[in-house]
Amino acid sequence: MENGFQKSEEEKPKNDKAVPMSDRSVISLAVYLLAIVVLSFYLVYALWSAQPQAEMGPVPAPDCKAVTAPAFAQVYPARVAVGGAQDVWVIGCGFTGKTQVKINAAAHQALFMDASHIRVSLAPADLLNPGSALIALADGEAVFDSRALAIVPAGVLWQPFGLPPRPLSQEVQFLLLVLIVGVLGSTIYALKSMANYRGDRRLEESWFMYYAVQPFEGAGMAFLFYLLIRGGFLAGAGADVKTANLFGICAIAGLAGTFSDMAFRKLREVFETLFKPQDNRGGKTGPRITTKSLADAVVGQPYSSSIHAAGGVAPFKWSVSPTLPAGLSLDATAGTISGTPSAASPKTAYQFMVTDSAPSPVSANVSLEMAVTTAGSETRAHNAANNEEADGCAVEVTHATLDEDLPPTEGGVA
């Protein structure tokens, strides 16, 4: 029974000992990460190959049997993307070579195709902003009909996993690509790290959660860097989606996900540059004085005592108030009190302050008491503390006895 108990205690892992990751955990983690990599590659492909939103198919032909006068039936396509060069078809009946096309009341060059079709080429200048453009037809100066052409933000039709096409704006397409590429970069890095540690037999069970959250951390870092780029906070970055380099943005997203630790430091650098935060909470980020007391000094004897600080950014700068007793001084750099006191001084509380060298310096202070005594008073205080008499007898009095309780004495000196 005893042997069985001892064996179970030996087999029980200790808290301070590394526990290798089990084969089951390794396989589960590897399958999880590999599945994310495959899914990320597919989603990146689906987003990158998404087709622009456009009405596809043959140009419609109107029914003009019962129409006797020129008529404007429709514009095909009914909507176009902002900033793109595109041809639209004016469809109707009774068109001639003299039929004029006007866009927003301004005459526009058009190509007469037949009595039912006129082809109009639109330049980027015609599609500057989302909204609509009014296309009118005129014979000479008289406008006989008009239709509205919708101008929509540039976008694509995304169709993942064979689902019905889903329209996405260019902004959303960029954002999804950034998130997925960030996941991809971080997951590939996690697989490489796990394989290296597994090969060295140093993969521990406690790292399971670290690898499990890596894809989400990569997506978050990529998203934050995308915001910095689009916001123009990084050098050379632009805020115009029409001029954004998709390859460059995806490359930065992948790097931010892969090297998330360095990405965190870059984000901290940007934050400190923008906001210059100052935190005066000494117990949190600044220095703290660890010295709790000071020894008393003695007149005419050399004295040296150091005050110590922890935390903060070295080097430190020290000061004291009020002024130390005559003969003693504080080293403002080392925090050392030294010298030979020349006169006695009663027990006094001194305020010692330390300031670090951070970009936004942080200070801390402490109150410490110190006295300067004479050599004689120091000796008497020492003797009294050890229950010693002036003759050097170090006999401690443990019980007090009244005189009337003492027995009578015999003999002695008359």
Stockholm file with secondary structure:
# STOCKHOLM 1.0

chainA/1-414         MENGFQKSEEEKPKNDKAVPMSDRSVISLAVYLLAIVVLSFYLVYALWSAQPQAEMGPVPAPDCKAVTAPAFAQVYPARVAVGGAQDVWVIGCGFTGKTQVKINAAAHQALFMDASHIRVSLAPADLLNPGSALIALADGEAVFDSRALAIVPAGVLWQPFGLPPRPLSQEVQFLLLVLIVGVLGSTIYALKSMANYRGDRRLEESWFMYYAVQPFEGAGMAFLFYLLIRGGFLAGAGADVKTANLFGICAIAGLAGTFSDMAFRKLREVFETLFKPQDNRGGKTGPRITTKSLADAVVGQPYSSSIHAAGGVAPFKWSVSPTLPAGLSLDATAGTISGTPSAASPKTAYQFMVTDSAPSPVSANVSLEMAVTTAGSETRAHNAANNEEADGCAVEVTHATLDEDLPPTEGGVA
#=GR chainA/1-414 SS CHHHHHHHHHHSCCTTSCCBCCHHHHHHHHHHHHHHHHHHHHHHHHHHTCEECCCCSCCCCCCCTTCCSCEEEEEESSEEETTCCEEEEEEEESCCTTEEEEETTEEECEEEEETTEEEEEECGGGGSSSEEEEEEEEETTEEEEEEEEEEECCEEEECGGGCCCEEEEHHHHHHHHHHHHHHHHHHHHHHHHHHHHHHTTCCBGGGHHHHHHHHHHHHHHHHHHHHHHHHTCSTTCCCCTTTCCHHHHHHHHHHHHHTHHHHHHHHHHHHHHHHCCCCCCTTTTSEEECCCCCCCEETTSCEEEECCEEESCSSCEEEEESCCCTTEEECTTTCEEEECCCSCEEEEEEEEEEECCSSSCCEEEEEEEEEEECHHHHHHHHHHHTTCCTTCCCCCCCSCCCGGGSCCCCCCCC
#=GC SS_cons         CHHHHHHHHHHSCCTTSCCBCCHHHHHHHHHHHHHHHHHHHHHHHHHHTCEECCCCSCCCCCCCTTCCSCEEEEEESSEEETTCCEEEEEEEESCCTTEEEEETTEEECEEEEETTEEEEEECGGGGSSSEEEEEEEEETTEEEEEEEEEEECCEEEECGGGCCCEEEEHHHHHHHHHHHHHHHHHHHHHHHHHHHHHHTTCCBGGGHHHHHHHHHHHHHHHHHHHHHHHHTCSTTCCCCTTTCCHHHHHHHHHHHHHTHHHHHHHHHHHHHHHHCCCCCCTTTTSEEECCCCCCCEETTSCEEEECCEEESCSSCEEEEESCCCTTEEECTTTCEEEECCCSCEEEEEEEEEEECCSSSCCEEEEEEEEEEECHHHHHHHHHHHTTCCTTCCCCCCCSCCCGGGSCCCCCCCC
//
